[in-house]
Amino acid sequence: MAALSFCSSSPPRILHKQSKSSFFPSDSSSFTQTVGELSAKPISVSRRFRVAINSTAVSDESGNAKLPSSPEKKLRDILQSPGVLQGPCCFDALSAKLIERAGFPYCITSGFSISAARLGLPNKGLISYGEMFDQGQQITQSVSIPVIGDGGNGFGNAMNVKRTVKGYIKAGFAGIIINDQVCCDDTKSERRVVSREEAVMRIKAAVDARRECGSDIVIVAQTDSREAISLEESLVRARAFTDAGADVLSVDSLVSREEMKTFCNVYPLVPKLANMLESGGKVPILNPLELEEIGYKLVAYPISLIGVSIQAMQDALLAIKGGRIPPPGSMASVEEIEEILGFDTYQEEEKRYATSSSDREASSSSVYGNQRVAQDDPEQREDPIVEVITPEVYNEPRNPFSRIWSRSLRIKIIGRDGFEKLDVRIPAGFLEGVTNIVPALGGVNLKQLMDDAADEVGGKLLLDFKDTAGDRIQVFLE
C-alpha cells in the first residue's frame, strides 16, 4: 500500500509480548460459540461497524465514567470485534472527517494520496518524514476514530524506523504500517525490497520504539516481496514479522483468491490487512464479505478519495472555463460545508468564552451587517453620503493652492451600463482621500491639473476617461 524522535510523556511501562490469539477471547468455548453464531446468522457490514464503534465504551462495569480510550486502545478493541472492517484511506483532515462522518470505525493515511495532495508529486520517496508527521498530526487531531499511519519504509534504516514510530506515536496515530521496500514506490514500475534480515530488523526496531515510548501502537508489517521475489518469500517474511512482534500482517500484490487464502493461513489468528487497489492492480477486487470468508480482518482502499476528488475538481474547472458553474448536484451547499466543518459547534463554544468587550465587537459587527443588508435591499437602499471633515487649518492661506482652496472637485462615474454610480463633491484642496473614493485616480497628478486650471471659471473639466472596468470617470473643478 501507499507509504506514509520523540516519545510520549507517559511513563514507560513493560508491554507483554503479543500472543497470536490475544486479539480474540481467551475462552475457546465462547470463541467457538461466536463463530457458530456468525455462520448461522450473517451480520451485515454496517452492523459490524456499529459493533466496532460500540466496543470503545468509556465507562466501567459499575457505570462510572472514565477518560476516553487512547487511539491505540480503540484500534485494538476494533481488532477484537467480529467481522471484517473497512478503512478508506485519507490524505488530509477534511477527508478524514468525511470518513468518520460516513460511519467507518477507523481510517488509514495514504502516502500516495498525501504526496499527491500536499506536493502534487508522485510517491517516489520525495515526501519527507517531517511532512508526513505534520500531515498526520492534523489528521489525527481532526477525528475521534483511530488512524493507522502509512509509515512507508520507515524513511531509512532501522534507526530511522525507530524515529518514525516514535514520531507517529507523538502525532496521535493508533497504528503504523512499515513495509520492506528499498524506496517507497506506488507506481507500476518494478518494486525492490530489502533483504529478509533487514526487513525483520525494521519490525524489531518498530517494536523497540513502541516499548521505549510506553505505547501500545499497533504495528502493521507489510511486505512487497510477492511481486519483487516470490509468493513463498512473502509468506516466510510474514511469519518472521509476526515472530518479531508485528500485530497485523499485509502482503501486497497477491494475484488470486488462492494466494490470498494461502497468506491468511499464515498464523490464522493474527489479523490480516487487504489492500484493495482501485486502479486495477494485480490484487483481485473483492467485496468485504468475500474478504472475510478468505480470512481478512481489515480492508484498505488507498486511492478512492483522492481519485474522485481529482475527477470532481477537473469537472468543475471544465465547467468554469466554459463560462458555467458546476451544477448544484455536483457539489455540497454552503450549509452542508459549514455543518461538516462544525460551524455550529464553534459558535456554541465561542459563546461560552464571550466577554463584555467581545459582545461590543459583535454589536458593532451586527450594525455593519445591517448596513450591508440595507444596501442589498432595493427598497431600503439610500444614496451614499460622503462626509468630508475639513481641518481648521483650511482657513489659513496655503501655497501653491491658496487660490483654489475654497473651490470644489466634482467626481462623476457613469457605469458601462449607462447608469450613474457616483456624483460627489469634495474640497479641492483635500486630495489625500480622493483615491479612497476612486482608486483609478491614484496615478493622476490632480494638484498639477488644479494649479493649471486655478484661474478658470466654474465647471472646468479636468479629466474624462474610462477605467479598466469600462466605467466613465469625469473630474470637474467648480
Secondary structure, 3 states (H helix, E strand, C coil): CCCCCCCCCCCCCCCCCCCCCCCCCCCHHHHHHHHHHHHHCCCCHHHHHHHHHHCCCCECCCCCECCCCCHHHHHHHHHHCCCCEEEEEECCHHHHHHHHHCCCCCEEECHHHHHHHHHCCCCCCCCCHHHHHHHHHHHHHHCCCCEEEECCCCCCCHHHHHHHHHHHHHHCCCEEEEECECCCCCCCCCCCECCHHHHHHHHHHHHHHHHHCCCCCEEEEEECHHHHCCHHHHHHHHHHHHHHCCCEEEECCCCCHHHHHHHHCCCCCCCEEEECCCCCCCCCCCCHHHHHHHCCCEEEECCHHHHHHHHHHHHHHHHHHCCCCCCHHHCCCHHHHHHHHCHHHHHHHHHHCCCHHHHHHHHHHHHHHHHHHHHHCCCCCCCCCCCCCCCHHHHCCCCCCHHHCCCEEEEEEECCCCCEEEEEEEECCCCCCHHHHCHHHCCCCHHHHHHHCCCCCCCEEEEEEECCCCCEEEEEEC
